[in-house]
Amino acid sequence: MDADEFAKKLLEAFTIEAGEHVETITKGVIELEKTPAGGRLKELIESTFRAAHSLKGAAHAVNRPDVESVCQVLEGVFAMWKRQPEPVSADDCDVLSAAIDVVGSQLADAAFSKSPAGRQAAREIIARLRAIESGHAPHTAVPPATPATPPSAPAPPPHEHAEAERATIAETVRVPVAKMNSLLRKAEGMIGVKLATRRYAVELRTVGMLVDTWRAEWGRTRDEAGGKDGHTSGSAELLTAFIDWNRDFMQGVEDRLTALTKAIEADERGVSTAVDDLLADAKELLLLPFTILLDIFPKQIRDLAREQGKEIALVIEGREVQIDKRILDEMKDALIHLVRNAIDHGIEKPDARTARGKSRGGTLTIAVSRREGNRIAIDVSDNGAGISVEKVKAAAIRQGAISVEDAAAMGNEEALQLIFQSGVTTSAIITEISGRGLGMAIVREKVERLGGHIAIESQPGAGTTFHILLPVTLATFKGLVVTAAAQTFVIPTSGIEQIARVKRDAIRTVENRPTLILNDRVISLVLLSDVLELPPTSAQQESAVVEIVVLGVAEKRVAFIVDEVLTEQELLVKPLTRPLVRVRNVASAAVLGAGTPVLVLNSADLLKSAAKISGAGLGAYATAGAEKEKAPKRTVLVADDSVTSRMLLKNILEAAGYLVTTAVDGVEAFGALQRGKFDILVTDGEMPRMGGFELTAKIRADRRFGELPVVIVTALGSAADRDRGIEAGANAYIVKSTFDQNNLIDIMRKLIA
Amino acid sequence: MDTDTQHMTDPVTEREILKARALELAREPADKTAADTLEVVEFELSGERYAFELAQVCEVCALRELTPVPCTPDFLTGIVNLRGEILAVIDLRKFFGLPSAGITQLNQIIIIEDSRTRLGILVDSVERSLTILPGSLQPALPTHTDVRADYLRGITGDRLAVLDAAKILSHPRIIVEDRDDT
């Protein structure tokens, strides 16, 4: 080993060791703040002191005077407390916490210490630590401008700060020797496979040679028996002799082949278990307990809470749950973001909480649990202010993500999902750590790229919970294997709401978009091949039944028509690499059975792309469906003076399976009612000649239609108008600005069940 | 003086230095030839002869199963599974913007990489590796106004177009990065 290599190894070892010491110190400081005088306090001071001391020594050994000098003062502070143990104040803990941040930055990047900012940070923190040591007078000794904001004042820029955090998850994995031994044994088992393969190859070559022998023998016999004139006297004997030989010979070949087949079949079972076993063991090497990730939170939450003057208790459940290291690494930033959001926007200040009749301190819970199907659930919840749907909508409108009309028509559940869109933030002021509105979009992308799923639940005034569902190992996720445009694709099961086979004649065009009624809800429909910009296959155009995969949640659901749903299976994720940095609609690749690569689609992208295409390719479906009317249908009379409204209502109702007749005003509608038989009337409020209210009153007064259900759909939204409608005898009153087609259909179903 | 005594008293260091010197001496003639010649891998694509510098080629393998990737530029033919790793494969003719020239085999992949990007190049056949004199390379003809000229190291006397793999790998056009900004 040359000197350079040795130095490198030494540094690597130092990095790991330093990480462990920093962790011990961090945990110690968090605990210290909460610990009253007593034996426990002494113990804590002692263990933290020792970690600071060891880190100082290690830093000296690898020639890092920067780290060493901070640790030396840190050690001094703990040494003082060792001599006279007394509870540590929150202010002192601020300083200690800031010191840990500085050491963290120094460790993450040696260049930091050489930069002016780094030198300044070290000088300041040493001064503040000395102040504690020299007289227990941190209030006077601390620079007055920055008493309670340790991370922002002397600390490194945010980027480097993040680097320091990343370094706390060690890049090495500790594996119990027993596990390694078992793995080695299993790997050795593979030697048997290698030898067996060689044996089979030899055996097969032998059989091949036997076949050659047979061919040569047959050729000779044919030549001799056939002769020149074809009737040599000995030909019959020759042939008989060949046939006898042939029988025995082929019997021999057959026996060999049978034996070989048996051996291979027996092996096949053994080998497939052995390989699966080996793979499972190897994957297990990468499983780490969550605690490695969760341990960074107590300090972070403490610091943020202090900074914002909030009181926050952290509850962590399920530290011991194991998950793939690669997923842990990927999820780190996302979880940090969720936690910061909860503190920033979720949990209120103590006074605000008391005013609302809540406890002064908020609680932030991170609960990790194992779920069936090799999945892990992470719930991040706070009992803070919750998310105001109205604010989210307003922010989305401001960002241009939705229109005012969209917002009005949007249900609460759907509106909450908007926070996952980039640019939507509800925080009134943009703070340093959150409020830029990009975070949640990135969190969702991260989760989904890992084959997971994220959902939000929020009660105004009571708190917010994010539910994250992740696969245990990166390698396995469940996916639905489908074909579209004659190519195979995988759609992650986590994003799928439903799979169904629907009759083609159930497809209708609404607002120029093909739609479908599924579970009493209207959802729009696209060809997966269209979304993927591939030519559709003719099979799709012809079959009477189509297979659909429904993605998305609530009102954002879209049904994708596929050629065929093949199967659902566990798949190995293979990331796409540069030059394929990010491909529209594609999340990653996976490998099917015999090593064929297949693309894993990105559900979120598919929904976005589906919204952009017109669905024109589906024209054939809708018209084919419209021609086939059969079962007796409920009849609806629609009265509206606006052509657009009339058409819209007609389409929605036809898509829902009603037979629709239209009228342009109350007078025409009343005429139609007298001529035909209708099950229900849907009318506009304001129309020329006779409006909806008048029409309703007239119907109620007429015995012939006394029972006819009437739905008024109107632009008039005031309570007085509503009362007027009810007074006139309407059964339902829908305001156009909040119009939701599903709502209309629900109401109609109730009225004419 | 000080350093001299150190050399005398430290046989390990001394031996290291001698060894390094010996190696350097031994290598000198080899260095000379390497500077004067260029080893290249010649391949055929639509009846035209191209080559990559051998040092820029990681591996050559047969094309087995190729999966097209939707929503990518047309030169990106698809992805292949190379011993468990997913590799993007491109069609140089389309990347160069050359008209498609009839039926081709495209049954071998030349894999090139730099520190960031790894890429498979589809070719009809890999002919051989050969040594050429870099001095004999002519710049692209002025008539060569097509995209190819950007990626060309030069053309040999017998019309073998030597491509620069590094230029292909580092060209922004090769990167598929579809950020959704809307």
HADDOCK unambig.tbl for C-alpha pairs under 7 A between the chains (distance, minus, plus):
assign (segid A and resid 532 and name CA) (segid B and resid 70 and name CA) 5.85 0.50 0.50
assign (segid A and resid 532 and name CA) (segid B and resid 71 and name CA) 6.31 0.50 0.50
assign (segid A and resid 533 and name CA) (segid B and resid 70 and name CA) 6.75 0.50 0.50
assign (segid A and resid 533 and name CA) (segid B and resid 71 and name CA) 6.47 0.50 0.50
assign (segid A and resid 574 and name CA) (segid B and resid 86 and name CA) 6.59 0.50 0.50
assign (segid A and resid 576 and name CA) (segid B and resid 86 and name CA) 6.41 0.50 0.50
assign (segid A and resid 578 and name CA) (segid B and resid 117 and name CA) 5.15 0.50 0.50
assign (segid A and resid 578 and name CA) (segid B and resid 118 and name CA) 6.70 0.50 0.50
assign (segid A and resid 578 and name CA) (segid B and resid 175 and name CA) 6.91 0.50 0.50
assign (segid A and resid 579 and name CA) (segid B and resid 117 and name CA) 5.98 0.50 0.50
assign (segid A and resid 579 and name CA) (segid B and resid 174 and name CA) 6.24 0.50 0.50
assign (segid A and resid 579 and name CA) (segid B and resid 175 and name CA) 4.46 0.50 0.50
assign (segid A and resid 579 and name CA) (segid B and resid 176 and name CA) 5.86 0.50 0.50
assign (segid A and resid 580 and name CA) (segid B and resid 175 and name CA) 6.22 0.50 0.50
assign (segid A and resid 580 and name CA) (segid B and resid 176 and name CA) 4.97 0.50 0.50
assign (segid A and resid 580 and name CA) (segid B and resid 177 and name CA) 6.71 0.50 0.50
assign (segid A and resid 581 and name CA) (segid B and resid 175 and name CA) 6.82 0.50 0.50
assign (segid A and resid 581 and name CA) (segid B and resid 176 and name CA) 5.69 0.50 0.50
assign (segid A and resid 581 and name CA) (segid B and resid 177 and name CA) 5.02 0.50 0.50
assign (segid A and resid 582 and name CA) (segid B and resid 176 and name CA) 6.12 0.50 0.50
assign (segid A and resid 582 and name CA) (segid B and resid 177 and name CA) 4.44 0.50 0.50
assign (segid A and resid 582 and name CA) (segid B and resid 178 and name CA) 5.30 0.50 0.50
assign (segid A and resid 583 and name CA) (segid B and resid 71 and name CA) 6.85 0.50 0.50
assign (segid A and resid 583 and name CA) (segid B and resid 72 and name CA) 6.83 0.50 0.50
assign (segid A and resid 583 and name CA) (segid B and resid 176 and name CA) 6.32 0.50 0.50
assign (segid A and resid 583 and name CA) (segid B and resid 177 and name CA) 6.11 0.50 0.50
assign (segid A and resid 583 and name CA) (segid B and resid 178 and name CA) 5.47 0.50 0.50
assign (segid A and resid 584 and name CA) (segid B and resid 71 and name CA) 6.01 0.50 0.50
assign (segid A and resid 584 and name CA) (segid B and resid 178 and name CA) 5.64 0.50 0.50
assign (segid A and resid 595 and name CA) (segid B and resid 81 and name CA) 6.71 0.50 0.50
assign (segid A and resid 596 and name CA) (segid B and resid 65 and name CA) 6.20 0.50 0.50
assign (segid A and resid 596 and name CA) (segid B and resid 81 and name CA) 6.77 0.50 0.50
assign (segid A and resid 597 and name CA) (segid B and resid 67 and name CA) 6.26 0.50 0.50
assign (segid A and resid 597 and name CA) (segid B and resid 80 and name CA) 6.24 0.50 0.50
assign (segid A and resid 597 and name CA) (segid B and resid 81 and name CA) 5.75 0.50 0.50
assign (segid A and resid 598 and name CA) (segid B and resid 67 and name CA) 6.55 0.50 0.50
